[in-house]
């Protein structure tokens, strides 16, 4: 019986740890300082003012930008939304994927929200 309780408690702790694993992903809320389109790798680089917080170890950009591939399913919508926010001077909430998927040296943009 005691073993079951310990096992159950460990399972609950593990569940919540896995559930909150994205809590350590890179994030920031800021205006966009610049957007770079690089044709050589089909990549978009987004530079938030003040950089990105809590980037993963794979990020070698100095936490200055997020990137995403133009080959992603919603890449054109991402680019259009970010470009509109940049032109309008809107504040954007950025969230990284906690991985360098689209480029090995910068955190991949997982989603963003326009404020």
N, C-alpha and C positions, 0 to 999 in steps of 0.2 A: 504494500500500500504506500509506504513512504517513497519507494522507488518510482511509483507511478506519479506521485505529486511532483517530485523533482524533475522527472522527465517532462511532465506537462508544463511546468514553469520554464524549463529550458526551451521547450518548443515555442511557447508564447514569446519569450525574449528574442529568439531567433526570428520569428515571424515579424516582429516589430522592427528589428534591426534590418531585415531585408526590405521591409516596406519603406523605411526611411533612408535607404541607401542613396537615393538621389538628392538627399538633403546636403550632401557634400559637393555636389556638382557646381561648376562655375556659374555665377549669376551677377547681375548688376542691374540697376535702374538708372538710366542716364539718357541724354540726347546722343545722337550719333555724330561723332567727330568726322568720320570719313568712311567711305565704302570703296573698296578696290575690287575690280573684276579682273581676274587673271585667266586669260584664255588658255595658256599653256597647261593648266591643270584642271580647267573647267571649275574654278573655285571662286567664291565670293568671300572677301574678307570684310568684316564689320568691326570698326574701331569705336567702341563706346567712349564717351568722355570719361576720363578717370580710370579706364581699364576694366578688367574683369576680376571678381573676387573668387577665391577658392578654386582655382583651376587645378586639374589633375597633374600628376607628375610628368606625364607625356608632353605637356604644354611647354614648348621652348620659346614661345613668343614673348615671354616676360609678362604674361597676363594682360597684354595690350589689345588683343582682338579675339574674336570668334570667327570660325569659318564654316562654310558648307559647300557641298558639291552641287553644281548645276544638273547633275545626273539624278538627284533625289526626286521623288515623286512630286513634291510641292515646291520645288526650288524656284520656279518662276513666280509663284505666289509670295514666297518669302522675299524674293528680290523686289517685287513690286511694292509690297507693304513696307519694307525697310527703306526703299527709295522715297516713297511718299512721306514717311515719318521724317526722313532726313531733310527733304525739301521744305516741309511744314515746320521743322524745328520742334517736333513733338518728343516727349519723353517716352522711352521704350523700356519695358521690363524684359531682360534677356535671361535665358536659362540654358546652360550648357548641358551636354550629354554625359559629362564625367568621363569622356573618352575622346581620343583623337582619331576618329573614324575616317573622316573625309580627307584629312591631311594629318600625317604622322606627328607634326610638331605644333599643332594648335587644336584647342578644344572645339569640337563640333557643336554648332548651334542646334539645340533640341527644339526649342520653341521661343516665341517672343509674344509680347502683348503690348499693344499701343495704349498709352494712358490718355 
